[in-house]
Every structure is written in C-alpha cells, then in structure tokens.
C-alpha cells in the first residue's frame, strides 16, 4: 500500500504525504505518553485535512 494515495481522486501526493507525517507525529506522541503533544498533533492534522475529508465524503455520498 505504500506509495498509493489514501484518498484517490481527492488528496494530492503532497496532501497524502502530509497526512502520513501527521499520523506519525500523533503516534509518536502517544507512544511517548505525552497527551499534550498528541492532542496538539491531532488538532493540527484535523485543521489541515478537514477540507480533504469533506471533499471525499461529498464524492462518496449516495445521490
């Protein structure tokens, strides 16, 4: 699955790479048992990728 976009037709390669990096940051904060860092990383991720999510949701919604 590596190298394939997580949101084909919605996310660009750069957005996909950014999402992967954000997930890594969130996981590392959780593994470090740092809830403040995990929350901050998750909020940054959601702020950045909410638009991509909404585009995908709209595209996949039944007519």
N, C-alpha and C positions, 0 to 999 in steps of 0.2 A: 504494500500500500504506500510505501514511501515514494515521494515524488509526485503523487497524484493529489489534485486539489480536493479538499474536504467538501467544498460547495461548488461542484462543476457548473459552469454557466453563470455563477453569481460572483464568487470570490476570484480575484486576480491572484496570480502567483505570489505577488508581494503581500497581499492580504492573508493568503494561506500561510506563508512563512511567518508573518507577524502573529497569527493565531497560534501556531505551533510554539513559537517563542514564548508567548504569553502563558500557554498551558505549562510549559516547562518551568517558568518562573513561579507559577502558582504551586505546582507540585513540590518544587524545591523549598518553598516557604513552609508548606505543610510538613514536609519531611524534617525541616529544621525546627519544627514545633514553634513557629513564630506566627501566631494568629494575626497580629497587626500587619505583617508583611503579606500574608496570604490574602487578607481582606483587601489591602491596597492593590495587590496584583490582580485580584479578581475584578475589582471595580474598574481598574484601567482597561482590562480586557473587555468587560461588558460595555463600557463607554465607547470603545473603539469599534467594536464589532456588532453593535446592536443594529445598525443600518443593514449590514450584510444579512443578518438573521431575518430581518423584516422582509427583505427582497426575496429570500429563499422561501419564507413562509407564504408570501403572496403568490409566488410562482407555483408552489406545490398545492395551494388551496384548491379544493374542488370547485368547479364552476357553478 
